[in-house]
Each structure stands twice: as structure tokens, then as C-alpha cells.
Amino acid sequence: MAIKAAVELDYIDATTTSFEGTDLHYNMFEAMISGREMWNEITKPSDSYRKIFKAQILKDDAMAYRVVKLLNEDSDDQKYLVIAGKGHV
């Protein structure tokens, strides 16, 4: 239902059928929420946030889709300021 609504609002590409994140992406996401050091080989990410991870992927996809769409639609002299959190950069 969320994908259908996002497509109808033109927040994501109409060909999107699911959101699947990588282990690295989940590692970053979980570390940002939990405060765990993501590069520590001893402490691995927990599965505590798996249920809300798809919402994070939806947000990331929608943000990237919108930025790319704006860049492709406008002239070369247009400027944009994109504000992203530390984990997104």
C-alpha cells in the first residue's frame, strides 16, 4: 500500500515493486539509531530495527528520486541545496 501511494504521489519511480536494502545499508541505519560503532568487527548490528528499515529505504529512495528528477527537468543554470544527514553523505 505504501509503494502504491508513493507512486501515485510521484515520490518514487512507477516501476518500483519492493524495497530491499543491503546488509551495509542496514548496518549504517542500525548504527545511527543505536549509537553502535558501525565499523567495529566485534559488535554486529542487532535485528531490533528490521521492521522499520523498509520505511528508511522508502525515504532514501524517495529523496534520491526527487533530487534526480529535479536535476533532469531543469536547465543547467538552476542551483539546488540538498540537505542530508551525516549518514546519508
C-alpha positions as CSV (number, residue, x, y, z in Angstrom):
1,M,0.0,0.0,0.0
2,A,2.9,2.4,0.8
3,I,4.5,1.8,-2.6
4,K,1.2,2.4,-4.4
5,A,0.7,5.7,-2.6
6,A,4.2,6.8,-3.1
7,V,3.9,6.1,-6.9
8,E,0.6,7.9,-7.1
9,L,2.2,11.0,-5.4
10,D,5.2,10.7,-7.7
11,Y,7.6,10.2,-4.8
12,I,9.1,7.1,-6.3
13,D,9.5,5.6,-9.8
14,A,6.4,3.8,-11.1
15,T,8.3,0.6,-11.8
16,T,9.2,0.1,-8.1
17,T,7.7,-3.0,-6.7
18,S,9.6,-3.5,-3.4
19,F,12.4,-2.1,-1.2
20,E,15.3,-4.3,-0.4
21,G,18.3,-2.9,1.5
22,T,21.8,-4.3,1.6
23,D,23.5,-5.5,4.8
24,L,25.8,-2.4,4.7
25,H,22.8,-0.1,4.5
26,Y,21.1,-1.8,7.4
27,N,24.4,-1.7,9.4
28,M,24.5,2.1,8.8
29,F,20.9,2.6,9.7
30,E,21.0,0.5,12.9
31,A,24.3,2.2,14.0
32,M,22.8,5.7,13.6
33,I,19.8,4.7,15.8
34,S,21.6,2.6,18.4
35,G,24.8,4.6,18.6
36,R,26.8,1.4,18.0
37,E,30.1,1.9,16.2
38,M,29.3,0.5,12.7
39,W,32.9,-0.4,11.8
40,N,33.6,-2.4,15.0
41,E,34.1,-6.0,13.9
42,I,33.1,-7.4,17.3
43,T,29.7,-5.7,17.8
44,K,27.4,-6.6,15.0
45,P,24.0,-4.9,14.3
46,S,21.0,-6.3,16.1
47,D,17.7,-7.1,14.3
48,S,15.8,-4.7,16.6
49,Y,15.1,-2.2,13.8
50,R,14.4,-4.6,10.9
51,K,10.7,-3.8,10.9
52,I,11.2,-0.1,10.4
53,F,14.1,-0.4,8.0
54,K,11.8,-0.6,4.9
55,A,10.5,2.9,5.9
56,Q,14.1,4.2,5.8
57,I,14.6,2.6,2.4
58,L,11.4,4.2,1.2
59,K,12.5,7.6,2.5
60,D,16.0,7.3,1.0
61,D,14.6,6.2,-2.4
62,A,12.0,9.0,-2.5
63,M,14.7,11.6,-1.7
64,A,17.0,10.4,-4.3
65,Y,14.2,10.0,-6.9
66,R,13.1,13.6,-6.3
67,V,16.6,15.1,-6.5
68,V,17.4,13.2,-9.7
69,K,14.1,14.2,-11.2
70,L,14.7,17.9,-10.4
71,L,18.2,17.8,-11.9
72,N,16.9,16.2,-15.1
73,E,14.0,18.5,-15.6
74,D,15.6,21.9,-15.1
75,S,18.1,23.9,-17.0
76,D,21.8,23.9,-16.4
77,D,21.8,27.3,-14.6
78,Q,19.5,26.1,-11.8
79,K,21.0,25.6,-8.4
80,Y,19.8,23.3,-5.6
81,L,20.7,22.9,-2.0
82,V,20.2,19.4,-0.8
83,I,20.3,18.9,3.0
84,A,21.2,15.4,4.1
85,G,22.2,13.9,7.4
86,K,25.7,12.7,8.1
87,G,24.7,9.1,7.5
88,H,23.4,9.9,4.0
89,V,26.5,11.7,2.9
